[in-house]
Amino acid sequence: HGNLALGDLTHNGQSRCGKVAAVGLGGAAAGAAAVLTAERLSSSNIRARCYVGLMVGSLIGACVGAGCSGRQSSVAVTAMFFGGGLGTFGVTLLAKERQERKDSSKKS
């Protein structure tokens, strides 16, 4: 059919490995989406980037986690928190690296 769907990785909540995989996929997708979205901001304010990373990461994490777990709320909420944390962490690391590069280029 051409559809890429993972379906319920948790087998109706019975598979612990499936739950971990659903949360991991949600977190990975959320972290990547959050960093890419925050990088597109015209503001260089670290606080604004962190808020965007948190919000986008939480949203994407919850959506992917729910989609991969047959809409189990516990997996979706866990993926939401994990995605928000990864999004914020990734944005913070990227902002620090960018600031270090900027500072080193000023010294040269």
ABEGO torsion letter per residue (X at the ends): XGBBBAEBAAGGGABAAAAAAAAAAAAAAAAAAAAAAAAABABABAAAAAAAAAAAAAAAAAAAAAAAAGGBAAAAAAAAAAAAAAAAAAAAAAAAAAAAAAAAAAAX
